[in-house]
Amino acid sequence: MNAIVGVRIRSLRESKGFTQEQIAEKMNCSRQKYARLEKGLIDISYASLIAVAQVLGVKVEDITSSVNNISQVQPMFRANNQSIQEDKFEYINKMIDTFYAHRKLYHSVRQVDVNE
């Protein structure tokens, strides 16, 4: 559960354009502690949830709804103005390139095996 909440907090933070340092400073904690919270490595208290929600300008339910399986609309654009769809497109292109590279390597190795 901590990991799910952490991912949701990170997503909200990035969509608002905050850095981990900025959030940690406003929460009066270290960046390392805040990073562990986002990664789900430590248990998050209700007081911490309230603090994060206040800093991000959202309701606690906006953070915890991902645990309750309430559908959330993902932000269409990130702070760096890159579309999430562009990220998926880039990922798919890399996967296709990897597939063809492996295919080419497979055929080159197989060609040697057949000729021997």
C-alpha positions as protocol buffer text, in pm:
chain_id: "A"
residue {
  index: 1
  type: MET
  ca { x: 0 y: 0 z: 0 }
}
residue {
  index: 2
  type: ASN
  ca { x: 285 y: 241 z: 81 }
}
residue {
  index: 3
  type: ALA
  ca { x: 423 y: 201 z: -270 }
}
residue {
  index: 4
  type: ILE
  ca { x: 85 y: 279 z: -429 }
}
residue {
  index: 5
  type: VAL
  ca { x: 39 y: 591 z: -219 }
}
residue {
  index: 6
  type: GLY
  ca { x: 398 y: 693 z: -288 }
}
residue {
  index: 7
  type: VAL
  ca { x: 351 y: 663 z: -664 }
}
residue {
  index: 8
  type: ARG
  ca { x: 34 y: 872 z: -641 }
}
residue {
  index: 9
  type: ILE
  ca { x: 213 y: 1141 z: -438 }
}
residue {
  index: 10
  type: ARG
  ca { x: 497 y: 1150 z: -688 }
}
residue {
  index: 11
  type: SER
  ca { x: 253 y: 1178 z: -978 }
}
residue {
  index: 12
  type: LEU
  ca { x: 71 y: 1466 z: -811 }
}
residue {
  index: 13
  type: ARG
  ca { x: 399 y: 1638 z: -720 }
}
residue {
  index: 14
  type: GLU
  ca { x: 529 y: 1615 z: -1075 }
}
residue {
  index: 15
  type: SER
  ca { x: 201 y: 1735 z: -1223 }
}
residue {
  index: 16
  type: LYS
  ca { x: 218 y: 2042 z: -997 }
}
residue {
  index: 17
  type: GLY
  ca { x: 580 y: 2107 z: -1095 }
}
residue {
  index: 18
  type: PHE
  ca { x: 734 y: 2070 z: -749 }
}
residue {
  index: 19
  type: THR
  ca { x: 1068 y: 1912 z: -668 }
}
residue {
  index: 20
  type: GLN
  ca { x: 1121 y: 1673 z: -378 }
}
residue {
  index: 21
  type: GLU
  ca { x: 1329 y: 1941 z: -207 }
}
residue {
  index: 22
  type: GLN
  ca { x: 1047 y: 2195 z: -224 }
}
residue {
  index: 23
  type: ILE
  ca { x: 791 y: 1956 z: -78 }
}
residue {
  index: 24
  type: ALA
  ca { x: 1028 y: 1836 z: 195 }
}
residue {
  index: 25
  type: GLU
  ca { x: 1108 y: 2193 z: 294 }
}
residue {
  index: 26
  type: LYS
  ca { x: 740 y: 2283 z: 323 }
}
residue {
  index: 27
  type: MET
  ca { x: 679 y: 1967 z: 527 }
}
residue {
  index: 28
  type: ASN
  ca { x: 977 y: 2043 z: 755 }
}
residue {
  index: 29
  type: CYS
  ca { x: 1149 y: 1712 z: 682 }
}
residue {
  index: 30
  type: SER
  ca { x: 1459 y: 1605 z: 493 }
}
residue {
  index: 31
  type: ARG
  ca { x: 1453 y: 1538 z: 121 }
}
residue {
  index: 32
  type: GLN
  ca { x: 1576 y: 1184 z: 191 }
}
residue {
  index: 33
  type: LYS
  ca { x: 1281 y: 1112 z: 420 }
}
residue {
  index: 34
  type: TYR
  ca { x: 1040 y: 1254 z: 165 }
}
residue {
  index: 35
  type: ALA
  ca { x: 1204 y: 1044 z: -111 }
}
residue {
  index: 36
  type: ARG
  ca { x: 1162 y: 729 z: 101 }
}
residue {
  index: 37
  type: LEU
  ca { x: 797 y: 824 z: 148 }
}
residue {
  index: 38
  type: GLU
  ca { x: 747 y: 854 z: -231 }
}
residue {
  index: 39
  type: LYS
  ca { x: 921 y: 520 z: -287 }
}
residue {
  index: 40
  type: GLY
  ca { x: 701 y: 350 z: -28 }
}
residue {
  index: 41
  type: LEU
  ca { x: 996 y: 250 z: 188 }
}
residue {
  index: 42
  type: ILE
  ca { x: 845 y: 397 z: 504 }
}
residue {
  index: 43
  type: ASP
  ca { x: 494 y: 397 z: 643 }
}
residue {
  index: 44
  type: ILE
  ca { x: 309 y: 721 z: 584 }
}
residue {
  index: 45
  type: SER
  ca { x: 112 y: 860 z: 873 }
}
residue {
  index: 46
  type: TYR
  ca { x: -219 y: 1037 z: 835 }
}
residue {
  index: 47
  type: ALA
  ca { x: -50 y: 1357 z: 954 }
}
residue {
  index: 48
  type: SER
  ca { x: 204 y: 1323 z: 672 }
}
residue {
  index: 49
  type: LEU
  ca { x: -76 y: 1261 z: 422 }
}
residue {
  index: 50
  type: ILE
  ca { x: -247 y: 1579 z: 538 }
}
residue {
  index: 51
  type: ALA
  ca { x: 79 y: 1776 z: 513 }
}
residue {
  index: 52
  type: VAL
  ca { x: 150 y: 1649 z: 160 }
}
residue {
  index: 53
  type: ALA
  ca { x: -207 y: 1721 z: 52 }
}
residue {
  index: 54
  type: GLN
  ca { x: -187 y: 2077 z: 186 }
}
residue {
  index: 55
  type: VAL
  ca { x: 144 y: 2145 z: 15 }
}
residue {
  index: 56
  type: LEU
  ca { x: 17 y: 2006 z: -316 }
}
residue {
  index: 57
  type: GLY
  ca { x: -319 y: 2182 z: -282 }
}
residue {
  index: 58
  type: VAL
  ca { x: -523 y: 1861 z: -309 }
}
residue {
  index: 59
  type: LYS
  ca { x: -752 y: 1662 z: -79 }
}
residue {
  index: 60
  type: VAL
  ca { x: -622 y: 1358 z: 109 }
}
residue {
  index: 61
  type: GLU
  ca { x: -878 y: 1153 z: -86 }
}
residue {
  index: 62
  type: ASP
  ca { x: -702 y: 1253 z: -408 }
}
residue {
  index: 63
  type: ILE
  ca { x: -393 y: 1075 z: -277 }
}
residue {
  index: 64
  type: THR
  ca { x: -557 y: 775 z: -114 }
}
residue {
  index: 65
  type: SER
  ca { x: -814 y: 713 z: -388 }
}
residue {
  index: 66
  type: SER
  ca { x: -552 y: 517 z: -583 }
}
residue {
  index: 67
  type: VAL
  ca { x: -549 y: 267 z: -296 }
}
residue {
  index: 68
  type: ASN
  ca { x: -929 y: 253 z: -294 }
}
residue {
  index: 69
  type: ASN
  ca { x: -930 y: 185 z: -671 }
}
residue {
  index: 70
  type: ILE
  ca { x: -1116 y: 504 z: -752 }
}
residue {
  index: 71
  type: SER
  ca { x: -1026 y: 600 z: -1105 }
}
residue {
  index: 72
  type: GLN
  ca { x: -803 y: 903 z: -1139 }
}
residue {
  index: 73
  type: VAL
  ca { x: -747 y: 1106 z: -1450 }
}
residue {
  index: 74
  type: GLN
  ca { x: -374 y: 1122 z: -1517 }
}
residue {
  index: 75
  type: PRO
  ca { x: -234 y: 1460 z: -1614 }
}
residue {
  index: 76
  type: MET
  ca { x: -197 y: 1491 z: -1990 }
}
residue {
  index: 77
  type: PHE
  ca { x: 120 y: 1698 z: -1963 }
}
residue {
  index: 78
  type: ARG
  ca { x: 413 y: 1691 z: -1729 }
}
residue {
  index: 79
  type: ALA
  ca { x: 595 y: 1986 z: -1582 }
}
residue {
  index: 80
  type: ASN
  ca { x: 852 y: 1974 z: -1862 }
}
residue {
  index: 81
  type: ASN
  ca { x: 567 y: 2005 z: -2117 }
}
residue {
  index: 82
  type: GLN
  ca { x: 617 y: 1653 z: -2252 }
}
residue {
  index: 83
  type: SER
  ca { x: 304 y: 1458 z: -2322 }
}
residue {
  index: 84
  type: ILE
  ca { x: 263 y: 1122 z: -2152 }
}
residue {
  index: 85
  type: GLN
  ca { x: 159 y: 984 z: -2490 }
}
residue {
  index: 86
  type: GLU
  ca { x: 495 y: 1095 z: -2631 }
}
residue {
  index: 87
  type: ASP
  ca { x: 666 y: 897 z: -2355 }
}
residue {
  index: 88
  type: LYS
  ca { x: 465 y: 586 z: -2447 }
}
residue {
  index: 89
  type: PHE
  ca { x: 538 y: 639 z: -2815 }
}
residue {
  index: 90
  type: GLU
  ca { x: 910 y: 670 z: -2743 }
}
residue {
  index: 91
  type: TYR
  ca { x: 899 y: 356 z: -2527 }
}
residue {
  index: 92
  type: ILE
  ca { x: 723 y: 159 z: -2800 }
}
residue {
  index: 93
  type: ASN
  ca { x: 976 y: 278 z: -3058 }
}
residue {
  index: 94
  type: LYS
  ca { x: 1262 y: 164 z: -2836 }
}
residue {
  index: 95
  type: MET
  ca { x: 1096 y: -175 z: -2791 }
}
residue {
  index: 96
  type: ILE
  ca { x: 1054 y: -215 z: -3168 }
}
residue {
  index: 97
  type: ASP
  ca { x: 1417 y: -115 z: -3227 }
}
residue {
  index: 98
  type: THR
  ca { x: 1527 y: -367 z: -2965 }
}
residue {
  index: 99
  type: PHE
  ca { x: 1313 y: -637 z: -3125 }
}
residue {
  index: 100
  type: TYR
  ca { x: 1464 y: -577 z: -3469 }
}
residue {
  index: 101
  type: ALA
  ca { x: 1817 y: -566 z: -3327 }
}
residue {
  index: 102
  type: HIS
  ca { x: 1761 y: -902 z: -3156 }
}
residue {
  index: 103
  type: ARG
  ca { x: 1599 y: -1043 z: -3468 }
}
residue {
  index: 104
  type: LYS
  ca { x: 1894 y: -934 z: -3682 }
}
residue {
  index: 105
  type: LEU
  ca { x: 2138 y: -1084 z: -3431 }
}
residue {
  index: 106
  type: TYR
  ca { x: 1936 y: -1407 z: -3418 }
}
residue {
  index: 107
  type: HIS
  ca { x: 1935 y: -1441 z: -3796 }
}
residue {
  index: 108
  type: SER
  ca { x: 2307 y: -1368 z: -3821 }
}
residue {
  index: 109
  type: VAL
  ca { x: 2387 y: -1635 z: -3562 }
}
residue {
  index: 110
  type: ARG
  ca { x: 2143 y: -1881 z: -3714 }
}
residue {
  index: 111
  type: GLN
  ca { x: 2289 y: -1824 z: -4061 }
}
residue {
  index: 112
  type: VAL
  ca { x: 2631 y: -1927 z: -3929 }
}
residue {
  index: 113
  type: ASP
  ca { x: 2482 y: -2238 z: -3764 }
}
residue {
  index: 114
  type: VAL
  ca { x: 2304 y: -2344 z: -4084 }
}
residue {
  index: 115
  type: ASN
  ca { x: 2615 y: -2302 z: -4299 }
}
residue {
  index: 116
  type: GLU
  ca { x: 2833 y: -2516 z: -4072 }
}
